[in-house]
Amino acid sequence: MGYGCLATGPANNSLEYVKTDASHTYYTVVSGDSWWVIAQRNGLNVYTLVAQNGKTIYSMIYPGDKLLIK
């Protein structure tokens, strides 16, 4: 069951994490990502991931978007 929409754009198979400080970690969306895939990779509930980013499960994500992971 894949929630959310697939991010499309230039293919890039590497995970890119950007840490801004000790208490927050951000993830940069790459082509092929979805809310569900990102949540699974990071051990999060998909609804938690979506909510902590101020979005809904139906919100689009795009390559280059930065999402709060923790």
Buried (B, 14 or more C-beta within 10 A) or exposed (E): EEBBBBBEEEEEEEEEEEEEEEEEBBBBBBBBBBBBBBBBEBEBEBEEBBEEBEBEBEEEBEBEBBBEBE
